Amino acid sequence: LAYVGHSYGAQWGAILSAVDRRLKTSVLMGGIPDLKATWIEADDPDLVEWRSSKRREIDYYVKINAPLDAVNYIGHTAPTPVLFQFARHEQYFNEAAMLRYIKAASEPKVVKWYSTGHDLNDIQALIDRAAWLQKHIGINPISPILERRLKSGRRLTRRP
């Protein structure tokens, strides 16, 4: 059993990884340590403008939800190994928040950075994630699938 979560799912993954010992591993992609990373510290111009008129409400929201912050749990995931995947061009929170999340995490942990945005739509991120899951829970390798798709010229993702 493994957990893979992206963005807010990476925050919930910290909680699950700390309390559910059935997990063999977790992959936390583009997560943040706490709500203040996005709602108070982020420097996205639209968010900065919006929060200037809502500061009291935001502070209250962050405070009452603080018990659910990932940073409260990520230090208790051992012995479950965690793979963190982060974007170098993250638009929703800053590098200091990502480093705070990493620092709070227990060992064993591995951290990977990618030259992409929050969505982590980077083929290397997919390959690294699949290799991690193959190592820890025994999924089949994805390289044959990728190679077939690339040789045939077909898209790597399904169309809706």
N, C-alpha and C positions, 0 to 999 in steps of 0.2 A: 504494500500500500504506500503510495506517495502522494504528495500534495504539490500542485503547481498553481501559483496564483500571480496575477498581474495587477499592478496598481493597488486599488483598495483591497483586492484579493490577496496581495502580498502582505498587507497589514493583518488580515484575518488569518493568514497562514502562519504568522508568528504565534498567534494565540493557539491555534490548533496544534502546531508543532510542539508547543510547550506542555500541552495537557494530554495529548493522545499518543501513547507509547507504541501503538500499532504501526505508526509511520516508520518506514525505512529511510525516507529522505524527504526533503522539501526543496522546491525551487521557488524563490521569491523574486519576482521581476518588477522593477520599477516601483518598489515600495518605499514608504516613508516611515520614520520612527514614531511620529505623532502628528496629530491634526494641526498643531501650530506650524509645522513645516510648510503646509500649503496655505492655511488661512491667515497666518500672521507673518511668517518670514518670507514667503515667495515674493519675487519682484516682477511678476508678470504685470505689465502696465494696466491691463483691464482690471485685474484683481486689486491692484493697489488703489485705483480710482474707486472701485466699488466698495472696498472695505473702509475707506476713509469716512463714509457716511453710515457705516454699520458696525463700527468698532466695538461698541458695548455688547451688541448681540453676538458678534463673533467671539469675543472674549468669553462670554457666558457659555456658548456652544462648545468651545474648546475645553473649558473647565469641566463641564458636566460629563463630557465624553472621555476625559483623560484616563479613567480607569481602563478603557478599551484600547489605549495606545499600544502599538506593537512593541515599543521600547520597554514596556513593563513585562513582556513575555519572552522576547527573543533571547534573553540571557539564560533561559531555562529550557532550551531545546535539546541540550546534550542528553543522551549520546546521539541524537538524530543529526546526521550531517545536512547542512544547508548550503545550497548554491544561491548566491545573490547575483542578479544580473541588473546592471545599471546602464543608463544612456548618458553619453558624454554631452549630448545636446538636449538635456531635459528641460522642458519648458514650464513644468508645473511646480517644481521645488528646486532648491539649490544644492550644490555639492556638499555643503556643510551638513545638511540634513541626511544625505546618503551616508556620509562618513560617520555621523552620529548613530545611525542604524547599525552599520557594520561594527563599530566599536562596542556597542551594547550586546552584540550577539556572542553566544557561547561557541566554543570549539566543539566539533569540527565545523569549519565553514570555509567556503571558497568564494572569492569575489571576482567577477568578470565585468569589464567595461566595454562598451560598444560605441562606435561613432555613428550614432543614430539618435532619434528622438524618443519620447516617452513610450511610443507603441512598440519599440524594440523590434521593428520589422527589418531585421538584419539576418541574413542567412547564417552567419557565424553564430549568432545567438541561438538559432534553431538547432544547429549542429551541436553546439556545446550542451544545450539542454537535453537533447536526445542521448548524447554520449553519457551524460551524468545519470539519466534514468536507466540507460542500458547497464551501466556499472552497478547501480544500487538496487534496481528491482528487476533487471533482466529483460527489458523490452527488446524487441528486435532492432537491429541497426537500421537507420533511415537512409544511409548513404546509397544503397541500391535503388531506393525509390527516387531520390533526388537525381541520381545519374540517369535513370531511365527517362524522367521528366525532362531533364536538360537536353538529352540527346534527341528526344522526340520533338522538342520545341514547344511542348505543352506547358501551360501555366503551372506554377507550384501550388497555387491555391485553387479551391473550387469556386466556381461562379455561383451566385445565389440562384 
